Amino acid sequence: MRVRELRDYQAEAVDAVESAWGEGMLRVGIVLPTGTGKTDIIARIATDAASAGKRTLVVAHRGELLDQITQRCTMHAPGIAVGRVQAERNQARRPITVAMAPTLASERRRSKLSRPDVVIVDEAHHAASPSQMAILRWAGSFDHTPTMGVTATMVRGDRRGLGDVWQEVVYERSISWAVDAGWLVRPRGRAVVVDHLDLERAKISKGDYQDNELGGMVSQDVDQIVKAWWDHASDRITIAFTPNVASAEALALEFESAGVPCEAVLGTTSLAQRRETYARLAAGRTRVLVSVMVTTEGFDCPPVSCILMARPTRLAGLYTQIVGRGLRTSPGKRDCLVLDVVGASRHQRLVTLTDLHSSAEYDTDELDALPCERCQVAPCACLPAQRDPDGGRARLLGPADYEDLDLFATSALNWLFTRSGIRFLPAGERMAALLPVGDEYRPGHCSVKGYSGGVYVGRDGVALGPAMGLHAAREIAESWAIAFDSGVTTRASGWRRGSKVASDAQVSYAARLGVPAPETMNKARLSDEISIALATRVLG
């Protein structure tokens, strides 16, 4: 007898997985936002398999996740025993085994287990790591064992290929969908400008800012961050995310000095200590919890209604995991405030709240009040087309699924946006582009030359393909671009490295195109601005 019922969409996800397995597909994925009940789906599939006499292995990489999965399996099927494999525990003879990935990474520990009939991987974006790949190979996931992966973000910051693990995502929903359906609270955001966060000079590793360097910048401005919290969120239970341990400790100390009950949870914090801290946070006795990355996964505290994002990122997957910690519904909770700590530069390439939910209210008053880089006046007297009031953020227009953003963050090629939000890819004297048509995209290509009075008059026009999904459209566009120019620019191209000075001719050409303050930009940055100006003329 089932004790816990599934929501309609959870039942749809279970049906999609079991149908795919029935059709012979071995490794399938589910993508659902944090707070929409992924653990219930895991528990239902695990208990269904165990009820059919199949040995089921559930793999996770945090003890908190194992606790949640065990509890939820018991709620779905109280009569089915759940064993645990972690550290000294080796309860491997029960119908369902929940196991820590680091423990099973040991070949010696795996040798003590019978191979499973079904495998489930929680936080499946970790599955491409060498240790988890070894577990999946041992379990037969690449040969004969039905395997499911569940995550809020089927992307990795280090760009390892998840497509090599998961054959197909069989069920997927976005944060935007969950908010509109009422399963999550609506987020609203605010940009908080601090003095020393100079992302123009921050080093980038594996597609994102280096934690230690970013941490040093954040640590210098903890007083400003705490003031922003007092101004905008002092009545909210808050989780603050920082780049590294040093910045976490500095921010926690600043909160405490300001009389705010604050605690920090770090990688060295014991499981028992974490549970006690989380209980105090849920009860409101602790007002701010500071973390590095510990609470991005496997942590549930519905009363949290503010996310203090003092860890700027270029990765939508990471941003999604962090913001998701504040979107769960709770009695009396109407929304979640996201305070994005940003620097004073208008050219930061950051993911922000509007990338997760296109209609999100996002307050950029502090950014808008900064002096214009061209005229040094605020408010700016320059023409709108000569400014970048959105701080250089890559933003989609209309409904924006957060998964799409990482599709381009992980591309090696130098994708850019026109001023109206159309993605394009420079390729010598041509460009490839993706024109939105409802929820699909038409890949196209054209020349960047041939204008009269600002109107495109190129001989070939814009050649367009049929509308299709974003993944397929990107592949076609990139194939075209490489065919036009085998040396098509990548973000890692040698001439883009460092801060190489733009030539006088490049500066002069950019000025004729209306690029603001071209003399202040390095070669790579100015090249992008020129491409954006040209593409905007063609694509509108």
LOSEVEX-885861 format. One line per 8 residues: their letters; for each residue z, x, y negated of C-alpha. Coordinates in nm, 3 decimals, m for minus. Example, Ala and Ser with C-alpha at 12.3 -4.5 7.8 and 13.67 -1.06 7.14 Angstrom:
<pts>
AS) 0.780 1.230 0.450 | 0.714 1.367 0.106
</pts>
This chain:
<pts>
MRVRELRD) 0.000 0.000 0.000 | m0.103 0.133 m0.340 | 0.179 0.156 m0.592 | m0.028 0.264 m0.894 | m0.354 0.103 m1.007 | m0.640 0.287 m1.168 | m0.796 0.200 m1.501 | m1.156 0.081 m1.480
YQAEAVDA) m1.307 0.412 m1.587 | m1.081 0.608 m1.351 | m1.202 0.392 m1.061 | m1.561 0.455 m1.174 | m1.496 0.830 m1.168 | m1.348 0.813 m0.816 | m1.648 0.610 m0.695 | m1.889 0.859 m0.855
VESAWGEG) m1.726 1.153 m0.675 | m1.707 0.985 m0.336 | m2.067 0.860 m0.367 | m2.192 1.209 m0.452 | m2.005 1.356 m0.155 | m2.151 1.082 0.065 | m2.501 1.182 m0.046 | m2.438 1.542 0.060
MLRVGIVL) m2.351 1.704 m0.273 | m2.061 1.944 m0.217 | m1.931 2.061 m0.555 | m1.904 1.796 m0.826 | m1.725 1.781 m1.159 | m1.553 1.521 m1.375 | m1.502 1.569 m1.750 | m1.246 1.346 m1.922
PTGTGKTD) m1.045 1.409 m2.239 | m0.683 1.518 m2.224 | m0.459 1.212 m2.212 | m0.696 0.980 m2.024 | m0.540 1.024 m1.680 | m0.729 1.295 m1.494 | m0.422 1.345 m1.272 | m0.451 0.986 m1.148
IIARIATD) m0.806 1.056 m1.036 | m0.695 1.371 m0.855 | m0.412 1.182 m0.685 | m0.632 0.891 m0.576 | m0.901 1.114 m0.423 | m0.638 1.335 m0.256 | m0.450 1.040 m0.104 | m0.775 0.866 m0.001
AASAGKRT) m0.877 1.179 0.188 | m0.533 1.224 0.343 | m0.530 0.857 0.451 | m0.858 0.926 0.634 | m0.693 1.213 0.825 | m0.841 1.495 0.615 | m0.645 1.801 0.506 | m0.659 1.811 0.127
LVVAHRGE) m0.602 2.119 m0.090 | m0.538 2.080 m0.464 | m0.555 2.403 m0.664 | m0.409 2.453 m1.013 | m0.301 2.759 m1.209 | 0.026 2.640 m1.366 | 0.348 2.518 m1.209 | 0.364 2.223 m1.450
LLDQITQR) 0.029 2.101 m1.320 | 0.151 2.116 m0.959 | 0.458 1.915 m1.057 | 0.245 1.645 m1.219 | m0.001 1.624 m0.930 | 0.276 1.602 m0.668 | 0.452 1.327 m0.860 | 0.133 1.129 m0.910
CTMHAPGI) 0.028 1.157 m0.543 | 0.367 1.009 m0.447 | 0.313 0.727 m0.695 | m0.027 0.644 m0.545 | 0.076 0.673 m0.180 | 0.454 0.711 m0.120 | 0.412 0.755 0.255 | 0.193 1.066 0.236
AVGRVQAE) 0.379 1.398 0.229 | 0.280 1.662 m0.025 | 0.348 2.029 0.040 | 0.349 2.319 m0.203 | 0.225 2.676 m0.184 | 0.369 2.886 m0.464 | 0.567 3.211 m0.466 | 0.804 3.195 m0.167
RNQARRPI) 0.720 2.832 m0.085 | 0.465 2.782 0.190 | 0.463 2.411 0.283 | 0.115 2.422 0.429 | 0.138 2.175 0.719 | 0.140 1.852 0.520 | m0.158 1.619 0.463 | m0.184 1.723 0.099
TVAMAPTL) m0.113 2.078 m0.018 | m0.086 2.162 m0.387 | m0.121 2.534 m0.445 | m0.103 2.782 m0.729 | m0.435 2.959 m0.780 | m0.270 3.301 m0.837 | m0.082 3.260 m0.508 | m0.395 3.167 m0.309
ASERRRSK) m0.581 3.456 m0.469 | m0.397 3.669 m0.214 | m0.596 3.695 0.109 | m0.266 3.733 0.296 | m0.141 3.398 0.165 | m0.469 3.227 0.245 | m0.450 3.352 0.602 | m0.136 3.142 0.653
LSRPDVVI) m0.316 2.818 0.570 | m0.556 2.606 0.772 | m0.887 2.562 0.596 | m0.900 2.228 0.416 | m1.139 1.937 0.464 | m1.137 1.850 0.092 | m1.074 2.072 m0.212 | m0.975 1.958 m0.562
VDEAHHAA) m0.955 2.200 m0.857 | m0.761 2.101 m1.167 | m0.866 2.256 m1.501 | m1.200 2.329 m1.336 | m1.328 2.541 m1.626 | m1.127 2.824 m1.465 | m1.322 2.800 m1.140 | m1.571 3.075 m1.222
SPSQMAIL) m1.297 3.339 m1.236 | m1.316 3.594 m0.952 | m0.983 3.481 m0.802 | m1.076 3.113 m0.791 | m1.424 3.191 m0.660 | m1.259 3.376 m0.372 | m1.046 3.068 m0.296 | m1.350 2.837 m0.300
RWAGSFDH) m1.548 3.066 m0.071 | m1.255 3.084 0.173 | m1.221 2.704 0.165 | m1.587 2.653 0.249 | m1.679 2.491 m0.082 | m2.016 2.668 m0.083 | m2.090 2.579 0.279 | m1.949 2.247 0.402
TPTMGVTA) m1.627 2.139 0.225 | m1.649 1.858 m0.033 | m1.502 1.993 m0.358 | m1.421 1.830 m0.691 | m1.334 1.990 m1.024 | m1.161 1.805 m1.307 | m1.133 1.924 m1.667 | m1.142 1.816 m2.028
TMVRGDRR) m1.393 2.089 m2.113 | m1.648 2.212 m1.862 | m1.697 2.533 m2.061 | m1.543 2.880 m2.066 | m1.477 3.106 m2.360 | m1.590 3.415 m2.168 | m1.930 3.261 m2.087 | m1.901 3.290 m1.710
GLGDVWQE) m2.150 3.052 m1.554 | m1.981 2.730 m1.445 | m2.324 2.613 m1.331 | m2.287 2.865 m1.049 | m1.982 2.670 m0.926 | m2.035 2.303 m1.006 | m2.363 2.147 m0.900 | m2.334 1.838 m1.117
VVYERSIS) m2.094 1.660 m1.350 | m2.096 1.313 m1.195 | m1.873 1.141 m1.449 | m1.813 1.234 m1.813 | m1.651 1.080 m2.120 | m1.581 1.230 m2.465 | m1.285 1.229 m2.701 | m1.489 1.007 m2.933
WAVDAGWL) m1.528 0.749 m2.655 | m1.157 0.760 m2.565 | m1.051 0.714 m2.928 | m1.292 0.426 m2.985 | m1.177 0.260 m2.660 | m0.811 0.286 m2.764 | m0.701 0.520 m2.486 | m0.621 0.792 m2.742
VRPRGRAV) m0.498 0.771 m3.101 | m0.738 0.841 m3.384 | m0.719 1.196 m3.524 | m0.736 1.276 m3.892 | m0.757 1.624 m4.030 | m0.693 1.843 m4.328 | m0.811 2.194 m4.409 | m0.527 2.420 m4.524
VVDHLDLE) m0.647 2.729 m4.712 | m0.442 3.049 m4.685 | m0.492 3.381 m4.861 | m0.535 3.646 m4.594 | m0.740 3.477 m4.322 | m1.067 3.661 m4.388 | m1.288 3.554 m4.099 | m1.589 3.728 m4.250
RAKISKGD) m1.426 4.055 m4.145 | m1.259 3.938 m3.824 | m1.389 4.100 m3.507 | m1.543 3.875 m3.242 | m1.507 3.921 m2.867 | m1.660 3.694 m2.601 | m1.777 3.446 m2.860 | m1.449 3.402 m3.048
YQDNELGG) m1.220 3.586 m3.287 | m1.005 3.863 m3.141 | m0.651 3.734 m3.102 | m0.463 4.040 m3.223 | m0.667 4.088 m3.539 | m0.652 3.715 m3.615 | m0.278 3.722 m3.546 | m0.226 3.993 m3.805
MVSQDVDQ) m0.403 3.784 m4.066 | m0.205 3.469 m3.979 | 0.129 3.654 m3.983 | 0.079 3.746 m4.349 | 0.053 3.378 m4.448 | 0.326 3.208 m4.245 | 0.504 3.106 m4.567 | 0.193 2.920 m4.685
IVKAWWDH) 0.149 2.757 m4.343 | 0.507 2.630 m4.340 | 0.467 2.498 m4.696 | 0.155 2.307 m4.588 | 0.352 2.153 m4.301 | 0.628 2.047 m4.540 | 0.370 1.894 m4.775 | 0.171 1.704 m4.513
ASDRITIA) 0.355 1.673 m4.180 | 0.732 1.706 m4.220 | 0.783 1.360 m4.070 | 0.582 1.443 m3.755 | 0.671 1.612 m3.426 | 0.441 1.912 m3.424 | 0.286 2.171 m3.197 | 0.164 2.484 m3.375
FTPNVASA) m0.090 2.714 m3.210 | m0.117 3.080 m3.311 | m0.343 3.367 m3.198 | m0.086 3.600 m3.040 | 0.283 3.651 m2.968 | 0.354 3.839 m3.292 | 0.214 3.560 m3.508 | 0.395 3.295 m3.297
EALALEFE) 0.727 3.471 m3.348 | 0.660 3.520 m3.720 | 0.573 3.152 m3.770 | 0.874 3.029 m3.568 | 1.105 3.253 m3.772 | 0.958 3.119 m4.097 | 1.012 2.759 m3.984 | 1.372 2.837 m3.889
SAGVPCEA) 1.431 3.010 m4.224 | 1.305 2.694 m4.395 | 1.562 2.486 m4.204 | 1.317 2.328 m3.958 | 1.437 2.300 m3.594 | 1.173 2.511 m3.424 | 1.126 2.679 m3.085 | 0.858 2.904 m2.940
VLGTTSLA) 0.712 2.889 m2.589 | 0.538 3.208 m2.478 | 0.392 3.334 m2.154 | 0.725 3.502 m2.074 | 0.923 3.180 m2.119 | 1.059 3.064 m1.781 | 0.958 2.727 m1.637 | 1.317 2.601 m1.665
QRRETYAR) 1.335 2.704 m2.032 | 1.001 2.537 m2.103 | 1.117 2.209 m1.952 | 1.432 2.211 m2.165 | 1.230 2.289 m2.478 | 0.975 2.016 m2.405 | 1.258 1.764 m2.356 | 1.408 1.855 m2.696
LAAGRTRV) 1.065 1.824 m2.857 | 1.002 1.482 m2.700 | 1.344 1.364 m2.822 | 1.273 1.490 m3.175 | 1.562 1.737 m3.178 | 1.304 2.013 m3.204 | 1.053 1.932 m3.478 | 0.803 2.213 m3.429
LVSVMVTT) 0.701 2.390 m3.108 | 0.510 2.716 m3.162 | 0.286 2.838 m2.882 | 0.014 3.092 m2.821 | m0.188 2.936 m2.536 | 0.084 2.809 m2.301 | 0.066 2.444 m2.407 | m0.313 2.407 m2.410
EGFDCPPV) m0.308 2.284 m2.048 | m0.067 2.098 m1.823 | 0.165 1.984 m2.101 | 0.232 1.620 m2.190 | 0.441 1.512 m2.488 | 0.309 1.178 m2.625 | 0.539 1.172 m2.935 | 0.357 1.477 m3.077
SCILMARP) 0.160 1.349 m3.377 | 0.064 1.672 m3.553 | m0.135 1.972 m3.434 | m0.097 2.275 m3.658 | m0.408 2.479 m3.578 | m0.312 2.824 m3.701 | m0.556 2.971 m3.450 | m0.907 2.921 m3.598
TRLAGLYT) m1.177 2.921 m3.331 | m1.553 2.912 m3.289 | m1.522 2.756 m2.942 | m1.529 2.378 m2.913 | m1.376 2.393 m2.565 | m1.063 2.568 m2.690 | m1.037 2.344 m2.995 | m1.068 2.037 m2.774
QIVGRGLR) m0.790 2.151 m2.542 | m0.560 2.215 m2.838 | m0.624 1.895 m3.034 | m0.595 1.693 m2.713 | m0.223 1.779 m2.702 | m0.165 1.540 m2.992 | m0.389 1.244 m2.907 | m0.184 1.065 m2.640
TSPGKRDC) m0.063 0.719 m2.732 | 0.310 0.661 m2.788 | 0.516 0.369 m2.926 | 0.493 0.362 m3.305 | 0.230 0.639 m3.314 | m0.076 0.544 m3.519 | m0.272 0.869 m3.540 | m0.256 1.246 m3.503
LVLDVVGA) m0.277 1.478 m3.801 | m0.464 1.804 m3.739 | m0.391 2.077 m3.993 | m0.671 2.334 m3.965 | m0.559 2.664 m4.118 | m0.868 2.825 m4.269 | m0.945 3.117 m4.499 | m1.082 3.111 m4.849
SRHQRLVT) m1.441 3.201 m4.751 | m1.695 2.921 m4.759 | m1.892 3.077 m4.476 | m1.659 3.039 m4.179 | m1.826 2.929 m3.855 | m1.544 2.715 m3.720 | m1.511 2.410 m3.502 | m1.329 2.136 m3.692
LTDLHSSA) m1.213 1.783 m3.626 | m1.542 1.622 m3.724 | m1.706 1.804 m3.434 | m1.484 1.611 m3.193 | m1.514 1.273 m3.358 | m1.795 1.225 m3.611 | m1.618 0.949 m3.802 | m1.286 1.133 m3.827
EYDTDELD) m1.126 1.138 m4.169 | m1.121 1.506 m4.269 | m0.973 1.616 m4.600 | m1.133 1.931 m4.745 | m0.987 1.903 m5.096 | m0.843 2.254 m5.083 | m1.176 2.404 m4.980 | m1.366 2.200 m5.239
ALPCERCQ) m1.132 2.329 m5.512 | m1.229 2.692 m5.447 | m1.454 2.853 m5.711 | m1.825 2.846 m5.630 | m1.952 3.184 m5.507 | m2.248 3.157 m5.742 | m2.103 3.033 m6.071 | m1.732 3.109 m6.004
VAPCACLP) m1.638 2.766 m6.137 | m1.443 2.483 m5.972 | m1.552 2.211 m5.964 | m1.894 2.366 m5.923 | m2.176 2.294 m6.168 | m2.452 2.415 m5.933 | m2.695 2.178 m5.767 | m2.572 2.045 m5.429
AQRDPDGG) m2.858 2.216 m5.247 | m2.741 2.551 m5.388 | m2.387 2.520 m5.249 | m2.238 2.493 m4.906 | m1.948 2.250 m4.963 | m1.876 2.229 m4.593 | m1.774 2.594 m4.573 | m2.069 2.692 m4.354
RARLLGPA) m1.938 2.487 m4.063 | m2.191 2.397 m3.797 | m2.170 2.018 m3.788 | m2.358 1.745 m3.602 | m2.459 1.426 m3.779 | m2.384 1.096 m3.608 | m2.199 1.072 m3.275 | m2.095 1.424 m3.172
DYEDLDLF) m1.991 1.495 m2.814 | m1.764 1.799 m2.818 | m1.915 1.939 m2.497 | m2.251 1.983 m2.673 | m2.110 2.235 m2.917 | m2.022 2.487 m2.648 | m2.371 2.453 m2.503 | m2.491 2.641 m2.811
ATSALNWL) m2.182 2.861 m2.854 | m2.265 3.012 m2.514 | m2.637 3.061 m2.588 | m2.735 3.420 m2.658 | m2.998 3.311 m2.911 | m2.932 3.264 m3.281 | m2.930 2.883 m3.318 | m2.879 2.759 m3.674
FTRSGIRF) m2.854 2.425 m3.861 | m3.068 2.295 m4.146 | m2.877 2.156 m4.444 | m2.921 1.806 m4.297 | m2.772 1.907 m3.961 | m3.084 1.964 m3.744 | m3.056 2.247 m3.494 | m3.333 2.506 m3.504
LPAGERMA) m3.409 2.849 m3.361 | m3.600 3.109 m3.569 | m3.880 3.285 m3.379 | m4.076 3.519 m3.604 | m4.305 3.311 m3.828 | m4.234 3.001 m3.620 | m3.929 2.805 m3.518 | m3.821 2.570 m3.241
ALLPVGDE) m3.609 2.267 m3.330 | m3.424 1.972 m3.175 | m3.479 1.641 m3.355 | m3.219 1.373 m3.270 | m3.348 1.037 m3.142 | m3.047 0.814 m3.073 | m2.844 0.992 m2.805 | m3.138 1.216 m2.703
YRPGHCSV) m3.341 1.494 m2.863 | m3.711 1.575 m2.904 | m3.778 1.950 m2.879 | m4.039 2.063 m3.131 | m4.194 2.374 m3.282 | m4.387 2.461 m3.596 | m4.463 2.732 m3.850 | m4.211 2.816 m4.120
KGYSGGVY) m4.490 2.890 m4.368 | m4.718 2.675 m4.584 | m4.555 2.486 m4.870 | m4.670 2.319 m5.188 | m4.412 2.183 m5.427 | m4.145 2.214 m5.159 | m4.348 1.999 m4.915 | m4.455 2.137 m4.579
VGRDGVAL) m4.836 2.164 m4.549 | m4.870 2.391 m4.245 | m5.193 2.362 m4.044 | m5.030 2.276 m3.713 | m4.768 2.021 m3.825 | m4.463 1.977 m3.603 | m4.551 1.954 m3.233 | m4.291 1.740 m3.053
GPAMGLHA) m4.205 1.688 m2.690 | m4.062 1.366 m2.542 | m3.699 1.262 m2.600 | m3.454 1.398 m2.342 | m3.094 1.512 m2.292 | m2.959 1.797 m2.503 | m2.934 2.051 m2.216 | m3.299 2.001 m2.114
AREIAESW) m3.420 1.999 m2.476 | m3.243 2.326 m2.550 | m3.403 2.495 m2.246 | m3.753 2.387 m2.353 | m3.695 2.492 m2.714 | m3.567 2.834 m2.610 | m3.866 2.882 m2.374 | m4.103 2.804 m2.662
AIAFDSGV) m3.922 3.040 m2.898 | m3.937 3.329 m2.650 | m4.308 3.259 m2.591 | m4.375 3.277 m2.967 | m4.170 3.592 m3.015 | m4.057 3.794 m2.714 | m3.817 3.974 m2.947 | m3.660 3.652 m3.072
TTRASGWR) m3.333 3.723 m3.250 | m3.011 3.700 m3.055 | m2.666 3.694 m3.212 | m2.611 4.039 m3.059 | m2.934 4.197 m3.189 | m2.871 4.552 m3.304 | m2.982 4.496 m3.664 | m2.723 4.216 m3.699
RGSKVASD) m2.426 4.438 m3.617 | m2.188 4.571 m3.876 | m2.247 4.498 m4.245 | m2.595 4.639 m4.305 | m2.707 4.596 m4.664 | m2.989 4.353 m4.740 | m3.303 4.502 m4.898 | m3.401 4.428 m5.257
AQVSYAAR) m3.708 4.242 m5.131 | m3.491 4.026 m4.902 | m3.254 3.944 m5.189 | m3.542 3.860 m5.422 | m3.712 3.635 m5.164 | m3.383 3.455 m5.092 | m3.327 3.393 m5.464 | m3.676 3.234 m5.494
LGVPAPET) m3.580 3.001 m5.207 | m3.266 2.892 m5.392 | m3.014 3.074 m5.170 | m2.694 3.106 m5.378 | m2.564 3.456 m5.459 | m2.791 3.643 m5.213 | m2.683 3.980 m5.356 | m2.333 3.923 m5.212
MNKARLSD) m2.455 3.887 m4.852 | m2.522 4.144 m4.582 | m2.857 4.166 m4.404 | m2.776 3.940 m4.106 | m2.609 3.672 m4.315 | m2.890 3.663 m4.570 | m3.152 3.648 m4.295 | m2.983 3.335 m4.160
EISIALAT) m2.966 3.179 m4.508 | m3.338 3.242 m4.560 | m3.418 3.083 m4.223 | m3.201 2.782 m4.310 | m3.375 2.738 m4.646 | m3.721 2.753 m4.487 | m3.631 2.523 m4.198 | m3.471 2.271 m4.433
RVLG) m3.800 2.244 m4.624 | m3.991 2.174 m4.303 | m3.743 1.950 m4.124 | m3.585 1.775 m4.418
</pts>
